[in-house]
Amino acid sequence: MLGNKLLAYIAENYLGGECQQFALDTPLLELNIIDSSALFDLVDLLRREAGVTVPLKAVVPSNFKSVQHMLDLVERLQSESRPALAQAAGVA
């Protein structure tokens, strides 16, 4: 599950492996768990793990407030790409 991968990645890279009381809705920015430079690491992780390209205009704090917000972003990006893929394949 992508949520678990994100939680594990953030715990390992930004919390020294500590993940007690760390959940999908933990406010990452409010608690200074991640900073603006970490957003681009997470964008790359989303690209690798979920197969989505996060456009630069979507790399904003509101999409990275929590792991749940990142999952919502991935879901939106995947749903936006489905119609384009279907149209490109000739399936309307």
Stockholm file with secondary structure:
# STOCKHOLM 1.0

chainA/1-92         MLGNKLLAYIAENYLGGECQQFALDTPLLELNIIDSSALFDLVDLLRREAGVTVPLKAVVPSNFKSVQHMLDLVERLQSESRPALAQAAGVA
#=GR chainA/1-92 SS CHHHHHHHHHHHHHSTTCCTTCCTTCCTTTTTSSCHHHHHHHHHHHHHHHCCCCCGGGCSGGGSSSHHHHHHHHHHHHHHHHHHHHHHTTCC
#=GC SS_cons        CHHHHHHHHHHHHHSTTCCTTCCTTCCTTTTTSSCHHHHHHHHHHHHHHHCCCCCGGGCSGGGSSSHHHHHHHHHHHHHHHHHHHHHHTTCC
//
